[in-house]
Amino acid sequence: MFPSLNHRVSFLNRSPQLLWTSYRAIVHFDFKSLLADPSQMEHSILHRKLNINLPNILDVYNKHIQIEKDILSLRHQKNLLAQDRQQDDTKKEKGRQLKQQVTELEKTSKEMEKELNTEAYRLPNLIHPQTPLGPESNANILREWAGNVDIDKTKNNDHVEIGKKHDLWDFESAANVTGRSFVYLKKEAALLEIALISWALQKLVKKGYTPILTPDLIHQSVFEGCGFQPRSEHTQVYSIADSDLCLVGTAEVSLAGLYSGKLLIKEQLPLKLVGFSHCFRAETGASGKNSRGLYRLHQFSKVEMFAFTHPHQSDEILQEFLAIEEEIIKELGLPYRVLEMPSEELGSPAYRKYDVEAWMPSRKGFGEITSCSNCTDYQSRRLNIRHREKVGKNVFVHTVNGTACAVPRILLSLIENFYDSETSSLTLPSALVPFF
């Protein structure tokens, strides 16, 4: 029973209706369309700088199709032979030979199907026509906002030193207990994290998003379905030994897996979620002055937006996510800029991606605090998530993800931009006051 409360709670009633459940780790890839026009995929592979031999994959696909045709032909011959009432030793031997041929070809077909599935996992999404091509330096700056900050007054603020002075965090003890790039948040910093999480969650719930607390451990197959390779050589993912479980680096993965293998109702789309999770990232190769302090941690908290949409809705939802990210940063008063990210920064899943960067005095420049991506049907084909378009026709949904609040970098930005060294005080944005 629920305890007696002074405040009555009305439960949210937005659970989607599901028609069936079926999930296997297999890519439902549209090889026919790829074979008809491979140019867009070739463009994507080239400009993401991926080492993928597309002609070889298509050659395997063509051979697989031919083998399937051969199997059907042999089965047809075998059936005709079985219908012949005048059987003799020659016909019986022919029947045994046809059966053996079918068995051998079926084995080859399964091996080729497994190879195709492995290769399909490696293929990236296509690239939006407006996405700039090339490395990170080719990103397009779409707009900037000055915020409510006196940049000259805060130009020497450094969150690491401010935190030491006021005992807001302890990197040294965390390094002894766990390792470098972990932190104990203390006192006001701990309360600010909780305030940021509560504020971001409530903001999204008021906009109609369903709140979800997600698992921190996910099966490797779900990571792969989202376009990540958790056990590759240069992975950023922590894996659990003697298990296929991995620690999530973002709630995107666990939210995407929520409806893996499920058929959604078209009328319930877009299905918009806001999830909270701890995030764990190995961050191999990341070091230097610009990665110090709170900017790059192995463990942090994050509020994530995620949506399952009709294919015609994903572009609109991506713009909605970006608008919400800008609204959040504006309400915090932080100077920021919006970037359209280039092809080499998309990863494999994203069709289009925006980053939002806030001004960080200690970096003497901007640093990423949020991003949002339209992954079209890239993840749903790997996780088998569809919606019923009409009777007899099920269509893969599109997925869109976006950061509502990555706590450490927001915390860093607030302290560096609003700390007054003369009074040793922090001006808290009015939006956070009710939650602090």
Secondary structure, DSSP 8 states (H G I E B T S, - for coil): -----SS----------EEEE---S-----HHHHHH--HHHHHHHHHTT----HHHHHHHHHHHHHHHHHHHHHHHHHHHHHH-SS--HHHHHHHHHHHHHHHHHHHHHHHHHHHHHHHHHH------TTS--SSGGG-EEEEEE-TT--HHHHTT--HHHHHHHHT-EEHHHHHHHT-TT--EE-HHHHHHHHHHHHHHHHHHHHTT-EEEE--SEEEHHHHHHTT--TTSTT----B-TTSSEEE-SSHHHHHHHTTTTEEEEGGG-SEEEEEEEEEE---TT--SGGGTTTTS-SEEEEEEEEEEE-TTTHHHHHHHHHHHHHHHHHHHT--EEEEE--GGGSTTT-SEEEEEEEEEGGGTEEEEEEEEEE-TTHHHHHHT-EEEEETTEEEE-EEEEEEEEEHHHHHHHHHHHHEETTTTEE---GGGGGG-
